[in-house]
Amino acid sequence: MAGNQVVNCTGCGRVNRLPRTACIWCGDPLPQPDATPGAEAEAEEMPPVIDEFDGTFSSPRAAHVTLEKIDVGPFTMLRCPETKGLFMSEHVLNILVERQADKVLEAEKMTTGQLRQQVQRFAPEQRIEYIACPICGQQMQRKNYLKSSGIIIDQCMAHGIWLDEVELQQILQFIASGGQALAKALAAEAEERMSRSVYRSQHHGVRNMVYLSAGRRFGWGLF
């Protein structure tokens, strides 16, 4: 059954579950005919990034609290026992999202207008507060997850993502309602607008150069 098969993306090499047609990691088209036998088991055995860190780490929301290591299925992440926030690698979050997205494959067939009506989005928090990565202590970047969810996450590009208490649940709700498909559709529309803008700019530039050259040649007063 296709839903139980996985393939490796030819672009980035990462594992994706069929019948997905585009890589969840890099967006490249996936090879469809030949699923890789046994790759699903291999995907489950990929070691969580957080396991590479030894020692104790303080909560970015409560410096006096030590983060505890918890296992969620095959994954490991750090949790603040006081604020209930979670710190995980981007890799782990992407796998959790991919599993949720696999349940809503029909969303890929919807129009952008249909997705706008269906997708559950959230109002961005009004409070702006930058927090430090619990691993390296550097200030993390604030990002609107998938640019359209309204869920503001804190990310250290080197070590992982901090999600406050309800944010993981919100992300999974966003994905379950078709949020990933909406994000891809909006990105495709933005890329098309950019391409049109570049084409118009190049077209007008060439036209102006032609007019300028002609004006100089024939001595038009405007030139």
C-alpha positions, 0 to 999 in steps of 0.5 A: 500500500502506498501509504505504508511506503516511503521514498528518498527525495532525489534533491535532499535525500530525506525520507518521505511517505507516499503518496506524497508528491513533493518533498516535505523538506525541500519541496522537490518532486518525489519519485513515485513508482519505486518505493524503497523497501524497508526505508520506513523502518530506517526513518523510524530509527533516525536518532533524535538530534536532542540526544546529542546534548549532554548536561543540564539546560535551563528553561528559556522562560524560567531560568531557575528551572532545569529542562527535563528530557522526555521521550515522545514515541521514537523522539526525544525533546526537552520540556520545562516542567513549570511552563510546559514549553518544549525544545526540539530539533527542527528535524523532529518537528518536521517529522511530527508535522509530516505525520499530521500532513499525511492525514490530510492529503486531499487538501493538496487538491483544494484551491487557495480560496477553499484552503483560506476558508478551511485552514485554522489560523491563529492571531499572532501574540501581541507581546514581543519577547526574545528568548535565548536558546537553552543549548548555546544561550544565543538569542533565538529568531522569532518566526511566523510558522510557515509564514501564514499560521500566525503561530510565532515560534522561537528558533535557534538555527543551530540547535532547535525550536522552542514551542510554548505550551500550546504551540505544538498543538496549534501547529498540528491543528494548523496542519490538520486543517490543510495549513501546509497545503495553504502555505505551499499555495501562497508561496507558489502565488508569491513566486509567480508574482515575483516572476511577473514583476521581474519579467515586466521590469526586464521588458520595460528596461529593454524597451526603454533602451530601444527608445533611448537608442532610437532617440539618440540615432534620430535626434529626438528632442527628448533625448 
